[in-house]
Amino acid sequence: MEERLNNLASEVFRIFARFEYALKAAGFHTGNGDAKPDWQKFAQSLSQTFENPSDAEFRTAVKYILEHPPKKQVIDGGNLSWSDAPPATNLQSDRVLTYVRRVRNNLFHGGKFNGRWFEPERSELLLKHSLTILIVCLQNSDEVRMAFDSE
């Protein structure tokens, strides 16, 4: 299972990095200055995709992420801790994409992996469902998909 998770995490990093580039290249950015993707603007553009998903795999991924959201790593009293920290949004697409970013952040910043996987079964599901969500978002945004696929 560890090798499978390592490969899945590598794929998440690769897809996520290209995805953030594609968001900025497609105009989903925060404006002049630091090149930052505007995930909320992107989420708003795809709100209908998330409201009543027709694709069964996507529906399952969204349901899992919403019912088993990743926690946010925080500092509490000077110590690392985990917080449920629900996103401050009523838009389902924004909430789900916030959780997908949280999955990536927990991996990237070492919160869920320190040479061995914490909760490997849950980690695998979060990674797989996050990838599914990103791929469906690509399929439903022509501008982002074109930027993602460009050389």
NORGIMO-V364594 format. One record per backbone hydrogen bond with DSSP energy under -0.5 kcal/mol. CO is the residue of the C=O (numbers start at 1). NH is the residue of the N-H. Records with the same first field share a line. If there is no record, write none. Layout:
CO->NH ; NH
This chain:
1->5
2->6
3->7
4->8
5->9
6->10
7->11
8->12
9->13
10->14
11->15
12->16
13->17
14->18
15->19
16->20
17->21
18->22
19->23
20->24
21->25
22->26
23->28
24->27
27->29
28->38
34->36
36->30
37->39
38->42
39->43
40->44
41->45
42->46
43->46
44->47
46->49 ; 50
47->50 ; 51
48->52
55->59
56->60
57->61
58->62
59->63
60->64
61->65
62->66
63->67
64->68
72->83
74->76 ; 81
76->79
79->76
81->74
83->72
87->89
90->92
91->95
92->96
93->97
94->98
95->99
96->100
97->101
98->102
99->103
100->104
101->105
102->106
103->107
104->108
105->109
106->111 ; 112
107->110
112->118
116->114
119->123
120->124
121->125
122->126
123->127
124->128
125->129
126->130
127->131
128->132
129->133
130->134
131->135
132->136
133->137
134->138
135->139
136->140
138->141
141->145
142->146
143->147
144->148
145->149
146->150
